[in-house]
Amino acid sequence: MKTILLLALLFTITLFTSAPAPRSLAQQPGPPGEPTLAQLKEKDFTIKTLDGDSISLNSILGEGKPVLFDFWATWCGPCRVEIPHLKELHNKYGKDGLIVIGMNLESPDKDKQAVKDFVKQFGMEYQTVFAPGAIYRFLSGGAPASRIPCTLVFGADGSLVRRMVGYNPRISKDMLNRAVEKAIASGPEKGLSQ
């Protein structure tokens, strides 16, 4: 009975926290909580690599490419469930320009080796970095960085396509696939090649 209630709660949370962003975000700044990639780049956040180097987040975002951010932690059960799907998306859509970035919210000073071991164990071949909570708060409209996994998909045009909090393999997988396909389709090069 507890399992059924827990699944129902996860379904409800996922259902009500994953809404598509308005289409007009690419042309104008959105309200707090609905940022564009351009607004994120203006902040010029600093992140740490798994090796401990400080770099600009902008240096791994690229220009005119769809981006999937996934905020996660090693202790997060739903994050572990989502990782194989993120690997699948990275492998399938990387050739189409999709940039997948795992944004670990643990301490790069205290948890660096544990996170590196985790990334290796789970075969996370996509870019994984330590992200300060300020990036999460900026992308979530000020929410605390405790609601994970939190996955955001931005189109090649820079607009937010989808934000999802939590992960349910039966529901989230399809929503995330559609969001990534829409993000890739938003690129100018797609219109020319079709």
C-alpha positions, 0 to 999 in steps of 0.5 A: 500500500505504501508503494502505491501511495509513493508512486501516486505521489511521484506521478502527481509531482511529475505531472504538475511540475512539468509544463512546457514553456511559452513559445515567445521566450526566445524573442523576449525575456520570460518571467522569473522561472522561465529564463532563456539560454541568453539570460543564463549566459549573461550571468556567466556562472562559474562551474567546477569540472570533475577534476576541480578546475573552475571554468565558465558555464558558457564555455560548454554551452555552445551557440545555437545548440539545444541543451539539456541540463540535469541537476542531480546528486549521488544520493538521489534515487530518482536521479539514478533511475534517470541516468540511463535515459540521459545516456540514451538521449546523449548517444542518440541526439548528440550527432544532432547537436544536443548538449547534455550537462549533468549538474551535480549539486554536491560539494566539489571540495568534499564529494569530488572523488565520490562523484567521479567514482559515481560518474564512472560506475554509471558510465555517464559519458555526457559532460558532468560538472559541479554546479553552484546552487545559484544556477539551480535557483536562477533556472528554477525561479528561486526554488531551493536546490532540493527538488531533484532531479530537475531537468531542463531542456532548452531549444537551439533557439535558446527558449525553455522547452520543458522543465521537469522535477522528479523522474518516473520512467513510465511518464517522464521518459516520453515527455523528455524524448518529445522535449528533446525532439522539439528542442532539436527541431527549433534550430535554424539548420533543421529548417534548411535541411528538410 
